[in-house]
Amino acid sequence: MAALLWGISPIMIDVAMRELDSLGVNAWRNFGGLIVILPAALVTGSLAVPLRPLALIVASGIVSQGIGLATYSESIHRAGPAKAVPISFTYIFWAQLLGLVLFGEPVGVGTVAGAAVAVAGVWLVASRSGRVGKKRGVALAIATSVLWALGDSLARGALFEVSPLSTTSWRMVTLTPAFFLASVRGDRLKASLKAIFIAALSGAVGLGLALVVYYKAMSEVGLALATIPTSLSPVVSQWLSRLLLSERLGLREALGGVLVALGIALASF
């Protein structure tokens, strides 16, 4: 379910960014996610966290959900979901490698094999990127992958002390006003109601509901098994962008997306 939701979300981002830039769209996205998460956080008292994990959560949010979401949105806008999403989702095994370095978490043969397969997929997706805008979009997608991995490593440090709901809630509580303040200065929040609704809905889906489903699965089957289905998100985004946005999907992009998904799945074992 989370994989499907994360596959749908980039399509909505691409549509919303026809009227909004990366700052504006992420202001409305975080607002949509906050609407979904905040009531649950208030009811469960999840906003009460110690200072140390709170600092890690805020730093994690700035790196991945702040800068990382901005680069992600811009990469989707410039390169299209079919290219940007598979490359961005390589963050999963980069995060696992950082887990080994920072927390001593074991990295098996699957992670190494997955990295090799996914890199091959990224090369296929990124090659022949065409015009300058798409090349910049590919570069931004690679940056997104690194930022998400770094952000997840910081969040991992916080999760030793607080719950996933606390982590998710505080990230949105801090980032929503930050994005709005940054967007107001450049008058970047103005758009049609349709574009605003789509942006907020993408946040409710990708930053709210999907995370709830993902963490629920993680609590029942563990991290490795819960992560494997999310590797399908790049493929879902590719085919939805082809069907709904008429984005051209060549053989190289299709094969590259499958290899990235396969690599991420291997790295999850």
C-alpha positions in Angstrom: 0.0 0.0 0.0 2.8 2.4 0.9 4.6 1.6 -2.3 1.5 2.5 -4.3 0.9 5.7 -2.4 4.6 6.8 -2.9 4.2 5.9 -6.6 1.2 8.1 -7.0 2.6 11.1 -5.1 5.2 12.2 -7.7 2.5 12.4 -10.4 0.5 14.9 -8.3 3.8 16.8 -7.6 4.4 17.1 -11.3 0.9 18.4 -12.0 1.1 20.9 -9.1 4.4 22.2 -10.2 2.9 23.5 -13.5 1.8 26.4 -11.3 4.0 26.3 -8.2 7.8 26.2 -7.7 9.5 23.7 -5.4 9.2 25.9 -2.3 5.5 26.6 -2.9 4.5 23.0 -3.7 6.4 21.7 -0.6 4.7 24.3 1.6 1.3 23.0 0.6 2.6 19.4 0.7 3.8 19.7 4.3 0.5 21.4 5.2 -1.4 18.5 3.8 0.7 16.0 5.6 0.4 18.0 8.9 -3.4 17.9 8.6 -3.2 14.1 8.5 -0.5 13.5 11.2 -1.2 16.3 13.8 -4.6 15.0 15.1 -3.1 11.6 15.8 0.0 13.1 17.4 -2.1 15.3 19.7 -4.4 12.4 20.8 -1.5 10.1 21.6 0.8 12.8 23.2 3.5 12.1 20.7 4.7 15.7 20.6 6.3 15.3 24.1 9.9 14.3 23.3 13.3 14.9 25.0 15.6 17.6 23.7 18.3 15.3 22.2 16.0 13.3 19.9 14.1 16.5 19.1 17.3 18.1 17.8 18.0 15.0 15.7 14.4 15.1 14.3 14.7 18.7 13.4 18.1 18.2 11.7 16.7 15.2 9.9 13.7 17.2 8.7 15.8 20.0 7.4 18.1 17.7 5.5 15.6 15.2 4.0 12.1 16.7 4.2 13.3 20.2 3.8 16.2 20.4 1.3 15.6 16.9 0.1 11.9 17.4 -0.8 12.8 20.7 -2.6 15.4 18.9 -4.7 13.0 16.0 -5.3 10.2 18.2 -6.5 12.5 20.1 -8.8 14.0 16.9 -10.2 10.5 15.6 -11.0 9.6 18.9 -12.6 12.8 19.0 -14.7 13.4 15.4 -15.6 9.9 13.9 -15.1 8.7 11.2 -12.7 10.0 8.4 -14.9 13.6 9.5 -14.5 13.6 11.3 -11.1 11.8 8.8 -8.9 13.9 5.6 -9.7 17.1 7.6 -9.0 15.8 9.2 -5.8 14.7 5.9 -4.4 18.3 4.6 -4.3 18.4 6.4 -1.0 17.2 3.1 0.7 20.5 1.2 0.3 22.7 4.3 0.8 20.9 4.7 4.2 21.7 1.1 5.0 25.4 1.7 4.3 25.3 4.7 6.6 23.6 2.5 9.2 26.7 0.3 9.1 29.1 3.2 9.5 27.2 5.1 12.1 25.3 2.5 14.1 27.1 -0.8 13.3 24.1 -2.3 11.7 25.0 -5.3 9.6 25.2 -5.0 5.8 24.8 -8.3 4.0 25.7 -9.5 0.6 22.2 -8.4 -0.6 23.0 -4.8 0.1 26.2 -5.0 -2.0 24.5 -6.8 -4.8 21.5 -4.4 -4.6 23.8 -1.4 -4.9 25.4 -2.8 -8.0 22.1 -3.6 -9.7 20.6 -0.3 -8.7 23.6 1.7 -10.0 23.2 -0.1 -13.3 19.5 0.9 -13.3 20.4 4.5 -12.5 22.9 4.6 -15.4 20.2 3.4 -17.8 17.6 5.9 -16.5 20.1 8.8 -16.4 21.8 8.2 -19.7 20.6 10.0 -22.8 18.9 12.5 -20.5 18.5 14.9 -23.4 18.1 18.7 -22.9 19.9 20.6 -20.1 16.8 20.7 -17.9 16.6 16.9 -17.8 20.3 16.6 -17.0 19.9 19.0 -14.1 16.9 17.0 -13.0 18.9 13.9 -13.0 21.6 15.6 -10.9 19.0 16.9 -8.5 17.5 13.3 -8.2 21.0 12.0 -7.2 21.3 14.8 -4.7 17.9 13.9 -3.3 19.0 10.3 -2.8 22.0 11.4 -0.7 20.0 13.9 1.3 17.2 11.4 2.1 19.9 8.9 3.2 21.5 11.4 5.5 18.1 12.5 6.9 17.1 8.9 7.6 20.4 8.3 9.5 19.6 11.3 11.7 16.1 10.1 12.2 17.4 6.6 13.1 19.3 8.2 15.9 16.1 9.8 17.2 14.1 6.6 16.9 16.2 4.9 19.6 14.4 7.2 22.0 11.1 8.2 20.5 8.3 6.7 18.3 7.9 7.0 14.5 4.8 9.1 15.0 6.8 11.5 17.2 9.5 11.8 14.5 7.1 12.3 11.7 5.0 14.8 13.6 7.8 17.0 14.7 9.3 17.1 11.2 6.1 18.4 9.8 5.4 20.8 12.7 8.8 22.5 12.2 9.0 22.3 8.4 5.5 23.4 7.5 5.9 27.0 8.8 9.5 27.1 7.5 8.3 26.4 4.0 5.5 28.8 4.3 7.7 31.6 5.5 10.2 31.0 2.7 7.4 30.9 0.1 5.6 34.0 1.3 8.8 36.1 0.8 8.8 35.3 -2.9 5.0 35.3 -3.3 5.3 31.6 -4.2 2.1 30.3 -2.6 -0.3 31.7 -5.2 -1.9 29.2 -7.6 -5.2 28.0 -8.6 -7.3 26.1 -6.0 -6.8 23.0 -8.1 -3.0 23.2 -8.0 -3.0 23.9 -4.2 -5.4 21.0 -3.6 -3.3 18.6 -5.6 -0.1 19.7 -3.8 -1.7 19.4 -0.4 -3.2 16.0 -1.4 0.2 14.8 -2.5 1.5 15.7 1.0 -1.4 14.0 2.8 -0.8 10.9 0.7 3.1 10.8 0.6 4.0 12.5 3.9 1.0 11.4 5.9 -1.0 8.3 5.0 1.9 6.5 3.3 4.1 6.9 6.4 1.4 5.7 8.7 0.9 2.6 6.5 4.6 2.0 6.2 5.3 2.3 9.9 2.3 0.0 10.6 3.8 -2.6 8.3 7.2 -2.1 9.9 5.8 -2.7 13.4 4.3 -6.0 12.2 6.9 -7.6 9.9 10.1 -5.6 10.6 12.1 -3.1 8.7 13.5 -5.4 6.0 10.2 -6.9 4.9 8.4 -3.6 5.1 11.0 -1.9 2.9 10.9 -4.5 0.1 7.4 -3.5 -1.3 8.4 0.2 -1.4 11.0 -0.7 -4.0 8.0 -0.9 -6.4 7.3 2.8 -6.1 9.7 3.9 -8.9 8.1 1.5 -11.3 4.6 2.6 -10.3 5.6 6.2 -10.9 7.1 5.4 -14.3 4.0 3.7 -15.6 1.5 6.2 -14.0 3.5 9.1 -15.6 3.2 7.2 -18.9 -0.5 6.6 -18.6 -1.7 9.8 -16.9 0.8 12.4 -18.1 1.7 10.8 -21.5 5.4 11.0 -20.5 7.5 9.2 -23.0 8.9 6.0 -21.5 11.7 4.4 -23.5 13.0 0.9 -23.1 16.1 2.2 -21.3 14.0 4.1 -18.7 11.6 1.1 -18.2 14.5 -1.4 -17.8 16.4 1.0 -15.6 13.4 1.5 -13.3 13.0 -2.2 -12.9 16.7 -2.6 -12.1 16.5 0.1 -9.5 13.5 -1.5 -7.9 15.2 -4.9 -8.0 18.4 -3.4 -6.5 16.5 -1.7 -3.7 14.7 -5.0 -2.9 18.0 -6.9 -2.8 19.5 -4.3 -0.5 16.6 -4.7 1.9 17.4 -8.4 2.7 
